[in-house]
Structures are given as structure tokens and as C-alpha cells.
Amino acid sequence: MHDYTFIYFGVRGRVEAARILLADQGQDWKEDVVTFDLWTQGDLKKKCVFGQLPGFKDGDFELYQSNAILRYLARNHDLYGKDNHEASYIDMVADGVEDLRMKYAKMIYQNYEDGKAPYIENLPKDLRPFECLLSKNHDGKGFIVGSKISYADYALLDILLTHLVLAPDCLKDFPLLHAYVERLSARPNLKAFLESDARKARPINGNGKQ
């Protein structure tokens, strides 16, 4: 049995992919919500390994860095492919998602007013590699790597859902990714989570922009 707790602000942000993973796997977790006032006091920041959130606990085991948390959960729930080759491809996809997430975050937090339009204009170039990877795996009708879901699918689904809020038509030229989002979002546990009041109550980003 696991005793999972996320230590994070009251947003979806960098924890949402891990929440999606746990929800789909039928797992429970707790939320230790950190207010921005508490964070600015500095005491909690000093306790974080790299001075940043999210933090994560599994009982007495404590971990930082969102992607490390995601990979830890993947190992716990057999979401890391069937062999080393698949695991490496899964990591590759997750790294690609991280690159896109960093571009998105820079625009959201540093250049939203002037940067949103050019970001959306450039978005097809950033989405095309994922469409291509999907097309090479079971004709795009399954998961991003291999024949079973992996943590990379949860990371990719999260970033795609985020971008569908930013630019609702962003997948119109990517039929495989569009179907992929629809397919994964319809998984019973995921559907229940995505439609839950708790998720809807969390803003995507800390500054209210999306």
C-alpha cells in the first residue's frame, strides 16, 4: 500500500500529469496545498532540495522534481514499458513533453500578452513530432510507445489538454493526436477525474493565465 501526498500550490501545474496517472491507475492521494503567502515566507522553500515545488511523499519517502516524481510513480505501477528499449523511448517522449512545457511556461509567465499569438502560430511545429511518433506505433491507434499505457502518455495527455485550453483548434491538423486525446480522456477512471469538481477548481497556472 502507498501513502501518496503532493506538496504543491493549489494549481494543476507540474503535478497534474502525476495526478492523471494516479487517477487512471485507481490510486488515492492527498494534497498538501501550499499558499503563496506561506511560500514567500521562505521556510518551506529552504526545506526543498532545489528550493522549488512540487514535493512528494510516499509514506516516509520524500522526493522533489516533477519528472522524478512521475518516473517514481511509473516504476511503482508498471508504467515504464516492457524492456529497456521501450523505457528509453518513453523517456524520450517525456523529455519532448518537458521541452514543450518549458516553452509554454515561459510564454505564460513572462510574455503572455505579446507572446501568445506567435506561440500559437508556431505550435504546429512543436506538435508534429508527437503526431509522427504516434503514427509509427500501431498506426496511431494506441499509445505513444508500445502496447500499453506508460507515464509518457499521461505527461503528453496533460500538455495536450493544457494547449487545447490555450488554443482549442491546435489539433485540427493532427488527427491522430486528436483521437488520442479523445481515447485516453474516455478511460473510465480518467474521465471521472477530468470531470471532477476538484480538478475543475484548480487553475492551470499560478498567475491565472491560460
C-alpha positions in Angstrom: 0.0 0.0 0.0 1.2 3.5 -0.8 0.5 6.7 1.1 0.9 9.4 -1.6 0.9 13.1 -0.8 1.6 16.0 -3.2 3.0 19.2 -1.7 2.2 22.0 -4.1 0.3 25.1 -4.8 -3.4 25.0 -5.5 -3.0 24.7 -9.3 -2.7 21.9 -11.8 0.7 23.0 -13.0 3.6 20.5 -12.8 1.7 18.0 -10.6 -1.2 17.4 -13.0 0.4 14.6 -15.1 1.1 12.7 -11.9 -2.5 13.2 -10.7 -3.7 11.9 -14.1 -1.5 8.9 -13.7 -2.7 8.0 -10.2 -6.4 8.7 -11.1 -6.2 6.4 -14.1 -4.5 3.7 -12.0 -7.2 3.9 -9.4 -4.9 5.2 -6.7 -5.7 7.7 -3.9 -3.5 10.6 -2.8 -3.5 13.6 -0.5 -3.0 17.2 -1.4 -0.9 19.3 1.0 -1.8 22.7 -0.6 0.8 25.5 -0.2 -0.4 29.0 -0.3 1.7 31.7 -2.0 1.8 33.6 1.3 3.3 30.6 3.1 5.8 30.0 0.2 7.0 33.6 0.3 7.9 33.3 4.0 10.7 31.1 2.8 10.9 28.4 5.5 9.3 25.7 3.3 11.5 26.8 0.3 14.6 26.1 2.4 13.4 22.6 3.1 13.0 21.8 -0.6 16.1 20.1 -2.1 16.3 22.5 -5.1 14.3 25.3 -3.5 11.2 24.6 -5.5 7.9 22.7 -5.6 6.3 20.2 -6.2 7.3 18.0 -3.3 6.0 14.4 -2.9 5.8 11.9 -0.2 5.2 8.1 -0.2 5.0 7.5 3.5 8.4 8.5 4.9 10.0 8.7 1.4 10.2 12.3 0.2 11.0 13.4 -3.4 11.3 16.6 -5.4 11.3 17.5 -9.1 8.1 16.8 -11.0 9.6 14.4 -13.6 11.4 12.4 -10.9 8.1 12.1 -9.2 6.4 10.9 -12.4 9.1 8.3 -13.0 8.9 7.1 -9.5 5.1 6.5 -9.9 5.7 4.9 -13.2 8.0 2.3 -11.6 5.6 1.7 -8.8 2.7 1.0 -11.2 4.4 -0.8 -14.1 4.1 2.1 -16.5 7.7 2.1 -17.9 7.4 -0.2 -20.9 8.2 -3.9 -21.4 12.0 -3.5 -21.8 14.9 -1.1 -21.8 14.3 0.0 -25.4 10.7 0.9 -24.6 11.7 2.6 -21.4 14.2 4.7 -23.3 11.6 5.7 -25.9 9.2 6.6 -23.0 11.8 8.8 -21.5 12.5 10.4 -24.9 8.8 11.3 -25.3 8.6 12.7 -21.8 11.7 14.8 -22.5 10.0 16.2 -25.6 6.9 17.0 -23.5 9.2 18.8 -21.0 10.7 20.9 -23.8 7.2 22.0 -24.8 6.1 22.6 -21.2 9.1 24.9 -20.7 8.2 26.9 -23.8 4.6 27.1 -22.7 5.6 28.2 -19.2 8.0 30.9 -20.5 5.2 32.4 -22.6 2.5 32.1 -19.8 4.6 33.7 -17.1 7.0 36.0 -19.0 5.4 37.1 -22.3 1.7 36.3 -22.4 0.3 39.5 -23.9 2.9 39.8 -26.7 3.9 36.2 -27.0 0.6 34.2 -27.1 -0.2 34.8 -30.8 3.3 33.9 -32.1 3.4 30.9 -29.7 0.1 29.5 -31.1 1.3 30.2 -34.7 4.5 28.2 -34.0 2.7 25.4 -32.1 2.2 23.0 -35.1 5.9 22.7 -35.4 6.1 21.6 -31.8 3.2 19.2 -32.0 4.2 17.5 -35.3 6.9 15.2 -33.7 4.3 13.7 -31.4 1.9 13.1 -34.3 4.8 11.4 -36.1 5.7 9.2 -33.2 2.1 8.2 -32.6 1.8 7.2 -36.3 4.7 4.8 -36.0 3.2 2.9 -33.1 0.2 0.7 -34.0 -0.8 3.2 -36.7 -1.5 5.8 -34.0 -4.5 3.8 -32.6 -3.0 3.0 -29.2 -0.4 4.6 -27.0 2.7 6.8 -27.7 5.1 3.9 -27.0 4.5 0.1 -27.0 1.2 -1.7 -26.5 0.3 -0.5 -23.0 -0.1 2.9 -21.4 3.0 4.5 -19.9 3.9 7.6 -17.9 4.7 9.3 -21.1 1.1 9.0 -22.2 0.0 10.8 -19.0 2.6 13.6 -19.5 1.6 14.0 -23.1 -2.1 14.0 -22.4 -1.7 16.7 -19.7 0.3 19.0 -22.0 -2.2 18.5 -24.9 -5.2 19.2 -22.7 -3.5 22.4 -21.5 -2.9 23.5 -25.0 -6.4 22.8 -26.0 -7.4 25.4 -23.5 -4.9 27.9 -24.8 -5.7 27.1 -28.5 -8.9 25.0 -28.9 -8.1 24.3 -32.6 -4.5 23.3 -32.1 -5.1 19.7 -33.0 -7.2 20.2 -36.1 -4.3 19.3 -38.4 -3.2 16.4 -36.2 -6.0 13.7 -36.4 -4.0 11.1 -34.6 -3.3 13.3 -31.6 -6.9 14.5 -31.6 -8.2 10.9 -31.5 -5.5 10.1 -28.9 -6.8 12.8 -26.5 -10.3 11.6 -27.0 -9.4 8.0 -26.5 -7.4 8.5 -23.3 -9.8 11.0 -21.8 -12.6 8.4 -22.2 -10.9 5.8 -20.0 -13.4 5.4 -17.1 -11.1 6.5 -14.2 -9.6 9.3 -16.2 -12.9 10.6 -17.4 -14.2 10.7 -13.8 -11.1 12.6 -12.7 -11.1 15.1 -15.6 -14.7 15.9 -14.9 -14.3 16.1 -11.2 -15.1 19.3 -9.2 -11.7 19.1 -7.5 -9.8 19.3 -10.8 -12.1 22.0 -12.3 -11.5 24.1 -9.2 -7.7 24.2 -9.8 -6.5 26.8 -12.2 -3.9 25.6 -14.8 -1.3 28.2 -13.8 -0.4 30.2 -10.8 -0.9 33.6 -12.5 -4.5 32.8 -13.8 -3.5 32.9 -17.4 -4.2 30.0 -19.7 
